[in-house]
Amino acid sequence: MVAQINIPDELAAEAQARGLRPEALAEEILQNEANARPRTVAAAHRTPEEIRRWLDCLAQLSDKIPPMPDVITREWIYQDHD
């Protein structure tokens, strides 16, 4: 039989052992988790200047991209290979 863990009881016991209120311990745990994860949402918010620099960087070599044909053939895919 597997022992069942009651999270609130375990949290309360750890908080008591550390001399904290359970709410304070829960807040600390959440804060640590929030700081440990990468901030993908924050990274998605770019300034217009950052977006312009990124687009300019992408377009830098766009003149080297061959135009798309009407029909993609094996010959077109391997046109630069011997």
WONOR-V757239 format. One line per field, one symbol per residue. ss: DSSP state (2 for helix, 1 for strand, 0 for the rest). Layout:
ss->???
This chain:
ss->0000002222222222200002222222222222220002222200022222222222200222000000000222200000
